[in-house]
């Protein structure tokens, strides 16, 4: 599932779409949420300002889950 979601996010970003696909997998179910990347990243920045990510994720997880998504968002914003 992870590779498919990554591919979908890359595709949406290359098309200039303000969308981000977020999976949630469990033993009983799988949910795929589709959100605006701008809204998701704005919320993420507020959480970061409040210290939410401090000691929550290792550097690799932070790179994958937050910083990587921010780079995609910058492409949408044309930065």
N, CA and C atoms as a LAMMPS dump frame, in Angstrom:
ITEM: TIMESTEP
0
ITEM: NUMBER OF ATOMS
237
ITEM: BOX BOUNDS ff ff ff
-5.0000000000000000e+02 5.0000000000000000e+02
-5.0000000000000000e+02 5.0000000000000000e+02
-5.0000000000000000e+02 5.0000000000000000e+02
ITEM: ATOMS id mol type element x y z
1 1 1 N 0.824 -1.192 0
2 1 2 C 0 0 0
3 1 3 C 0.865 1.25 0
4 2 1 N 1.956 1.253 0.781
5 2 2 C 2.798 2.438 0.902
6 2 3 C 3.351 2.911 -0.429
7 3 1 N 3.839 1.969 -1.242
8 3 2 C 4.384 2.345 -2.541
9 3 3 C 3.329 2.923 -3.46
10 4 1 N 2.129 2.369 -3.401
11 4 2 C 1.03 2.879 -4.229
12 4 3 C 0.644 4.296 -3.826
13 5 1 N 0.608 4.541 -2.536
14 5 2 C 0.261 5.872 -2.031
15 5 3 C 1.351 6.876 -2.41
16 6 1 N 2.611 6.47 -2.272
17 6 2 C 3.711 7.36 -2.663
18 6 3 C 3.625 7.708 -4.144
19 7 1 N 3.326 6.708 -4.968
20 7 2 C 3.199 6.94 -6.407
21 7 3 C 2.03 7.879 -6.705
22 8 1 N 0.919 7.694 -6.014
23 8 2 C -0.243 8.559 -6.215
24 8 3 C 0.069 9.995 -5.811
25 9 1 N 0.761 10.17 -4.674
26 9 2 C 1.124 11.513 -4.24
27 9 3 C 2.077 12.178 -5.231
28 10 1 N 3.023 11.419 -5.753
29 10 2 C 3.946 11.959 -6.76
30 10 3 C 3.191 12.357 -8.024
31 11 1 N 2.263 11.517 -8.437
32 11 2 C 1.47 11.809 -9.632
33 11 3 C 0.626 13.066 -9.439
34 12 1 N -0.09 13.14 -8.317
35 12 2 C -0.926 14.31 -8.039
36 12 3 C -0.088 15.579 -8.011
37 13 1 N 1.101 15.489 -7.414
38 13 2 C 1.978 16.647 -7.337
39 13 3 C 2.482 17.061 -8.711
40 14 1 N 2.836 16.088 -9.543
41 14 2 C 3.328 16.417 -10.884
42 14 3 C 2.242 17.055 -11.743
43 15 1 N 0.988 16.777 -11.42
44 15 2 C -0.14 17.368 -12.13
45 15 3 C -0.555 18.717 -11.531
46 16 1 N 0.138 19.144 -10.469
47 16 2 C -0.171 20.427 -9.839
48 16 3 C -1.422 20.406 -8.985
49 17 1 N -1.826 19.225 -8.543
50 17 2 C -3.041 19.098 -7.723
51 17 3 C -2.736 19.339 -6.254
52 18 1 N -3.577 20.07 -5.601
53 18 2 C -3.439 20.376 -4.177
54 18 3 C -4.084 19.258 -3.358
55 19 1 N -3.578 18.039 -3.545
56 19 2 C -4.13 16.875 -2.85
57 19 3 C -3.004 16.024 -2.294
58 20 1 N -3.296 15.337 -1.203
59 20 2 C -2.333 14.434 -0.575
60 20 3 C -3.098 13.221 -0.064
61 21 1 N -2.608 12.037 -0.367
62 21 2 C -3.249 10.786 0.026
63 21 3 C -2.55 10.26 1.278
64 22 1 N -3.341 9.952 2.308
65 22 2 C -2.809 9.465 3.581
66 22 3 C -3.476 8.13 3.902
67 23 1 N -2.696 7.041 3.995
68 23 2 C -3.292 5.745 4.323
69 23 3 C -3.281 5.482 5.83
70 24 1 N -4.22 4.7 6.278
71 24 2 C -4.249 4.17 7.648
72 24 3 C -4.576 2.692 7.523
73 25 1 N -3.626 1.853 7.913
74 25 2 C -3.819 0.408 7.777
75 25 3 C -3.869 -0.248 9.149
76 26 1 N -4.703 -1.252 9.254
77 26 2 C -4.908 -1.99 10.489
78 26 3 C -5.123 -3.448 10.107
79 27 1 N -5.18 -4.317 11.077
80 27 2 C -5.478 -5.734 10.796
81 27 3 C -6.899 -5.925 10.302
82 28 1 N -7.796 -5.016 10.673
83 28 2 C -9.207 -5.163 10.333
84 28 3 C -9.651 -4.335 9.138
85 29 1 N -8.946 -3.235 8.85
86 29 2 C -9.423 -2.345 7.797
87 29 3 C -8.282 -1.514 7.234
88 30 1 N -8.568 -0.9 6.112
89 30 2 C -7.661 0.069 5.501
90 30 3 C -8.485 1.287 5.111
91 31 1 N -7.987 2.447 5.452
92 31 2 C -8.646 3.706 5.099
93 31 3 C -7.649 4.535 4.305
94 32 1 N -8.124 5.151 3.254
95 32 2 C -7.308 6.085 2.491
96 32 3 C -8.012 7.432 2.536
97 33 1 N -7.337 8.404 3.131
98 33 2 C -7.896 9.749 3.243
99 33 3 C -7.245 10.635 2.195
100 34 1 N -8.021 11.511 1.608
101 34 2 C -7.507 12.457 0.625
102 34 3 C -7.735 13.852 1.194
103 35 1 N -6.641 14.595 1.339
104 35 2 C -6.704 15.93 1.919
105 35 3 C -5.995 16.918 1.013
106 36 1 N -6.298 18.178 1.188
107 36 2 C -5.54 19.22 0.494
108 36 3 C -4.173 19.297 1.165
109 37 1 N -3.127 19.239 0.356
110 37 2 C -1.777 19.282 0.915
111 37 3 C -1.513 20.618 1.597
112 38 1 N -2.087 21.694 1.093
113 38 2 C -1.872 23.004 1.702
114 38 3 C -2.465 23.054 3.107
115 39 1 N -3.659 22.521 3.286
116 39 2 C -4.306 22.507 4.604
117 39 3 C -3.528 21.599 5.557
118 40 1 N -3.134 20.43 5.074
119 40 2 C -2.385 19.477 5.887
120 40 3 C -1.055 20.083 6.333
121 41 1 N -0.343 20.719 5.416
122 41 2 C 0.956 21.303 5.749
123 41 3 C 0.807 22.511 6.671
124 42 1 N -0.219 23.322 6.473
125 42 2 C -0.447 24.456 7.379
126 42 3 C -0.663 23.961 8.809
127 43 1 N -1.453 22.917 8.964
128 43 2 C -1.683 22.335 10.287
129 43 3 C -0.411 21.745 10.867
130 44 1 N 0.379 21.108 10.021
131 44 2 C 1.641 20.517 10.453
132 44 3 C 2.598 21.589 10.964
133 45 1 N 2.616 22.722 10.304
134 45 2 C 3.493 23.823 10.732
135 45 3 C 3.063 24.362 12.103
136 46 1 N 1.759 24.436 12.339
137 46 2 C 1.265 24.883 13.647
138 46 3 C 1.676 23.894 14.739
139 47 1 N 1.551 22.595 14.427
140 47 2 C 1.963 21.571 15.395
141 47 3 C 3.454 21.672 15.689
142 48 1 N 4.243 21.921 14.642
143 48 2 C 5.687 22.035 14.832
144 48 3 C 6.023 23.233 15.718
145 49 1 N 5.35 24.36 15.505
146 49 2 C 5.565 25.551 16.333
147 49 3 C 5.263 25.279 17.803
148 50 1 N 4.309 24.388 18.058
149 50 2 C 3.916 24.057 19.432
150 50 3 C 4.771 22.948 20.029
151 51 1 N 5.771 22.455 19.261
152 51 2 C 6.667 21.424 19.776
153 51 3 C 6.153 20.005 19.636
154 52 1 N 5.086 19.809 18.876
155 52 2 C 4.475 18.493 18.735
156 52 3 C 5.461 17.432 18.244
157 53 1 N 6.326 17.783 17.314
158 53 2 C 7.232 16.803 16.72
159 53 3 C 8.488 16.554 17.545
160 54 1 N 8.734 17.378 18.557
161 54 2 C 9.923 17.197 19.401
162 54 3 C 9.893 15.827 20.071
163 55 1 N 10.915 15.054 19.864
164 55 2 C 11.064 13.715 20.466
165 55 3 C 9.96 12.741 20.061
166 56 1 N 9.17 13.068 19.041
167 56 2 C 8.117 12.167 18.581
168 56 3 C 8.622 11.262 17.459
169 57 1 N 9.361 11.843 16.528
170 57 2 C 9.867 11.101 15.379
171 57 3 C 11.384 11.191 15.334
172 58 1 N 12.007 10.107 14.868
173 58 2 C 13.442 10.179 14.616
174 58 3 C 13.645 11.019 13.348
175 59 1 N 14.887 11.356 13.057
176 59 2 C 15.183 12.224 11.913
177 59 3 C 14.674 11.629 10.599
178 60 1 N 14.813 10.314 10.436
179 60 2 C 14.356 9.652 9.207
180 60 3 C 12.835 9.726 9.067
181 61 1 N 12.115 9.494 10.148
182 61 2 C 10.652 9.583 10.104
183 61 3 C 10.203 11.01 9.829
184 62 1 N 10.87 11.971 10.442
185 62 2 C 10.524 13.38 10.225
186 62 3 C 10.738 13.741 8.761
187 63 1 N 11.819 13.237 8.177
188 63 2 C 12.101 13.495 6.768
189 63 3 C 11.005 12.903 5.884
190 64 1 N 10.602 11.674 6.166
191 64 2 C 9.586 11.003 5.354
192 64 3 C 8.2 11.591 5.545
193 65 1 N 7.824 11.845 6.782
194 65 2 C 6.441 12.194 7.075
195 65 3 C 6.145 13.689 6.99
196 66 1 N 7.111 14.533 7.239
197 66 2 C 6.845 15.964 7.297
198 66 3 C 7.631 16.73 6.23
199 67 1 N 8.936 16.606 6.255
200 67 2 C 9.771 17.394 5.338
201 67 3 C 9.564 17.011 3.878
202 68 1 N 9.397 15.729 3.613
203 68 2 C 9.142 15.29 2.238
204 68 3 C 7.848 15.868 1.693
205 69 1 N 6.816 15.838 2.519
206 69 2 C 5.526 16.402 2.113
207 69 3 C 5.656 17.903 1.887
208 70 1 N 6.449 18.587 2.694
209 70 2 C 6.639 20.034 2.528
210 70 3 C 7.298 20.367 1.193
211 71 1 N 8.219 19.515 0.759
212 71 2 C 8.836 19.752 -0.548
213 71 3 C 7.796 19.643 -1.659
214 72 1 N 6.892 18.677 -1.543
215 72 2 C 5.809 18.555 -2.518
216 72 3 C 4.932 19.805 -2.472
217 73 1 N 4.634 20.302 -1.294
218 73 2 C 3.794 21.485 -1.137
219 73 3 C 4.444 22.701 -1.804
220 74 1 N 5.766 22.833 -1.663
221 74 2 C 6.475 23.958 -2.277
222 74 3 C 6.307 23.953 -3.78
223 75 1 N 6.249 22.76 -4.379
224 75 2 C 6.021 22.679 -5.829
225 75 3 C 4.641 23.196 -6.186
226 76 1 N 3.659 22.877 -5.351
227 76 2 C 2.287 23.359 -5.579
228 76 3 C 2.257 24.885 -5.475
229 77 1 N 2.983 25.43 -4.49
230 77 2 C 3.017 26.878 -4.285
231 77 3 C 3.908 27.586 -5.292
232 78 1 N 4.665 26.817 -6.086
233 78 2 C 5.548 27.422 -7.07
234 78 3 C 6.819 27.993 -6.49
235 79 1 N 7.222 27.464 -5.345
236 79 2 C 8.445 27.951 -4.674
237 79 3 C 9.622 27.094 -5.089
